[in-house]
């Protein structure tokens, strides 16, 4: 194929993963990169992170406001509607030959819907995965059915996309694109990142990210309160918090993080957005990743860092041996953290194999895209096993 490729991004984490692919598309003469930004990027509450995209040298073609100020289920649902309206106008202006979407968030679902209804073929990254306690699970599978091409992070996920009725000839296992950043970025030194965090270079710290459990909000809040209590009991470790995504019920968790940070100013730091370089650098030197983020399932093992995964938000993903699954009771979380930071366990984490590819996902995607013949229509036959 050749022509305009519109890459959608609605959150800091998603952009960090898409960065190596966007850079590759920009370098290929037969492609013209279009960047469409929405969601959390345009909100001051989440750090107005579209500035980082521009700082990285990408021209933003369209900005679509869609987030409402409330964090209720109703507000999220209305945001999807606003997004579809705005994306319809943006697509009419951009007229891309192909759209690229990563993941499973409601912003991505809104864009995929607009693309499908406007006849724009979608290339979807990270389909076929599971997050059984989050609404992202259903949205991801819906995007799979709206997409035409699929780039999965593991062979097991490729088979699941095929199981959803997608033709095997349009489903490619390329590995997790987040591993590309680990392989290609020159990460900061321990002294540089601890200075940025405000710690001493010999301080030990946990990197904590906890997102709302959207299909069970009350349980998610209980889990997070238990996590805070466990962290209070492990006083010899410092804590780096990254704030949750713009999901329903995120403000309660953000408020609890802020309160904990204010009451422990010498021990706890919080960030709305660290950027991919600082986040991965902080991960490289932390004692363990704690919470319920997918970065603890994919990126942390690739760096040889232990993960304490709390609750069921990531249930269904491929877990490797460096991931300690914890329930949400305080003592269990505490025991899991202490196990993760044990030197013997940490050493084992450095030697494991991971199932998410070799860090060349972006190059593989580009190679496939350059050889594609785009469909005349989005008509697909359901592939029966």
Secondary structure in CASP SS format (residue, H / E / C, confidence):
PFRMAT SS
TARGET T0000
AUTHOR 0000-0000-0000
METHOD secondary structure of the structure
MODEL  1
X C 1.00
X C 1.00
X E 1.00
X E 1.00
X E 1.00
X E 1.00
X E 1.00
X E 1.00
X E 1.00
X C 1.00
X C 1.00
X H 1.00
X H 1.00
X H 1.00
X H 1.00
X H 1.00
X H 1.00
X H 1.00
X H 1.00
X H 1.00
X H 1.00
X H 1.00
X H 1.00
X H 1.00
X H 1.00
X H 1.00
X H 1.00
X C 1.00
X C 1.00
X C 1.00
X E 1.00
X E 1.00
X E 1.00
X E 1.00
X E 1.00
X E 1.00
X E 1.00
X E 1.00
X H 1.00
X H 1.00
X H 1.00
X H 1.00
X C 1.00
X H 1.00
X H 1.00
X H 1.00
X C 1.00
X C 1.00
X C 1.00
X H 1.00
X H 1.00
X H 1.00
X H 1.00
X H 1.00
X H 1.00
X C 1.00
X C 1.00
X C 1.00
X C 1.00
X E 1.00
X E 1.00
X E 1.00
X E 1.00
X E 1.00
X C 1.00
X C 1.00
X C 1.00
X C 1.00
X C 1.00
X C 1.00
X C 1.00
X C 1.00
X H 1.00
X H 1.00
X H 1.00
X H 1.00
X H 1.00
X H 1.00
X H 1.00
X H 1.00
X H 1.00
X H 1.00
X H 1.00
X H 1.00
X H 1.00
X H 1.00
X H 1.00
X H 1.00
X H 1.00
X H 1.00
X H 1.00
X H 1.00
X H 1.00
X H 1.00
X C 1.00
X C 1.00
X C 1.00
X E 1.00
X E 1.00
X E 1.00
X E 1.00
X E 1.00
X C 1.00
X C 1.00
X C 1.00
X H 1.00
X H 1.00
X H 1.00
X H 1.00
X H 1.00
X H 1.00
X H 1.00
X H 1.00
X H 1.00
X H 1.00
X H 1.00
X H 1.00
X C 1.00
X C 1.00
X C 1.00
X C 1.00
X E 1.00
X E 1.00
X E 1.00
X E 1.00
X C 1.00
X C 1.00
X C 1.00
X C 1.00
X C 1.00
X C 1.00
X C 1.00
X C 1.00
X C 1.00
X C 1.00
X H 1.00
X H 1.00
X H 1.00
X H 1.00
X H 1.00
X H 1.00
X H 1.00
X H 1.00
X H 1.00
X H 1.00
X H 1.00
X C 1.00
X C 1.00
X E 1.00
X E 1.00
X E 1.00
X E 1.00
X C 1.00
X C 1.00
X H 1.00
X H 1.00
X H 1.00
X H 1.00
X H 1.00
X H 1.00
X H 1.00
X H 1.00
X H 1.00
X C 1.00
X C 1.00
X C 1.00
X C 1.00
X H 1.00
X H 1.00
X H 1.00
X E 1.00
X E 1.00
X E 1.00
X C 1.00
X C 1.00
X C 1.00
X C 1.00
X H 1.00
X H 1.00
X H 1.00
X H 1.00
X H 1.00
X H 1.00
X H 1.00
X C 1.00
X C 1.00
X C 1.00
X C 1.00
X C 1.00
X H 1.00
X H 1.00
X H 1.00
X H 1.00
X H 1.00
X H 1.00
X H 1.00
X H 1.00
X C 1.00
X C 1.00
X C 1.00
X C 1.00
X C 1.00
X C 1.00
X C 1.00
X E 1.00
X E 1.00
X E 1.00
X E 1.00
X E 1.00
X C 1.00
X C 1.00
X C 1.00
X C 1.00
X C 1.00
X C 1.00
X C 1.00
X H 1.00
X H 1.00
X H 1.00
X H 1.00
X H 1.00
X H 1.00
X H 1.00
X H 1.00
X H 1.00
X H 1.00
X H 1.00
X H 1.00
X H 1.00
X H 1.00
X H 1.00
X H 1.00
X H 1.00
X C 1.00
X C 1.00
X C 1.00
X C 1.00
X E 1.00
X E 1.00
X E 1.00
X E 1.00
X E 1.00
X C 1.00
X C 1.00
X C 1.00
X C 1.00
X C 1.00
X C 1.00
X C 1.00
X H 1.00
X H 1.00
X H 1.00
X H 1.00
X H 1.00
X H 1.00
X H 1.00
X H 1.00
X H 1.00
X H 1.00
X H 1.00
X H 1.00
X H 1.00
X H 1.00
X C 1.00
X C 1.00
X C 1.00
X C 1.00
X E 1.00
X E 1.00
X E 1.00
X E 1.00
X C 1.00
X C 1.00
X C 1.00
X C 1.00
X H 1.00
X H 1.00
X H 1.00
X H 1.00
X H 1.00
X H 1.00
X H 1.00
X H 1.00
X H 1.00
X H 1.00
X C 1.00
X C 1.00
X E 1.00
X E 1.00
X E 1.00
X E 1.00
X C 1.00
X C 1.00
X H 1.00
X H 1.00
X H 1.00
X C 1.00
X C 1.00
X H 1.00
X H 1.00
X H 1.00
X H 1.00
X C 1.00
X C 1.00
X C 1.00
X C 1.00
X E 1.00
X E 1.00
X E 1.00
X E 1.00
X C 1.00
X C 1.00
X C 1.00
X C 1.00
X C 1.00
X C 1.00
X C 1.00
X C 1.00
X C 1.00
X C 1.00
X C 1.00
X C 1.00
X E 1.00
X E 1.00
X E 1.00
X E 1.00
X C 1.00
X C 1.00
X C 1.00
X H 1.00
X H 1.00
X H 1.00
X H 1.00
X H 1.00
X H 1.00
X H 1.00
X H 1.00
X H 1.00
X H 1.00
X H 1.00
X C 1.00
X C 1.00
X H 1.00
X H 1.00
X H 1.00
X H 1.00
X H 1.00
X H 1.00
X H 1.00
X C 1.00
X C 1.00
X C 1.00
X C 1.00
X C 1.00
X C 1.00
X C 1.00
X C 1.00
X C 1.00
X C 1.00
X C 1.00
X H 1.00
X H 1.00
X H 1.00
X H 1.00
X H 1.00
X H 1.00
X H 1.00
X H 1.00
X H 1.00
X H 1.00
X C 1.00
X C 1.00
X C 1.00
X C 1.00
X C 1.00
X C 1.00
X C 1.00
X C 1.00
X C 1.00
X C 1.00
X C 1.00
X C 1.00
X C 1.00
X C 1.00
X C 1.00
END
